[in-house]
């Protein structure tokens, strides 16, 4: 069981590290808002991961992918939400005229909004469901004790949350922000474009 525990943890870490909507939203909130905003976004992703784990343990993921209309509903809602976040990032980017000023206006975003963005970004992504379902199909068997399934689900949630919190601390470090400061408006626009592209691509995902 212990090698299995390590294997799932490693796969979960690699999955979290791959560029995607979660990576983009954490990066955006960490750079454009604050370290606190990035952390609450990470907590939201972790909470959504916990929900993915719960319905995988209960077997509901099979039901979701067995129902075309339900899968498409989740897919299109997720795609629209990502495109909305991308447009929001593009429109809220600072004007280049403000870059370089000693006192720049920090865009305020509430902790609840940051948490909600991370939560919905992950929860409404069918690719995340596919990823977790594949993990459970490979590593979890019918005879696997429920306590062990819960432990593995909590491990995946912990790994994902920890990685994105670590990413937040790196991106919000004073020296890193100073290096990226001059390009902040362009980074915001780039991340906005990425979120829109992810949203469009999500609309074409098939179960």
Secondary structure, DSSP 8 states (H G I E B T S, - for coil): -HHHHHHHHHHHHHHHHS-SHHHHHHHHHHHHT-HHHHHHHHHHHHHHHHHHHHHHHHTHHHHHHH-HHHHHHHHHHHHHHHHHHHHHHHHHS--GGGTT-SS-------HHHHHHHHHHHHHT-HHHHHHHHHHHHHH--TTS-HHHHHHHHHHHHHHHHHHHHHHHHHHTSHHHHHHHGGGHHHHHHHHHHHHHHHHHHHTT---
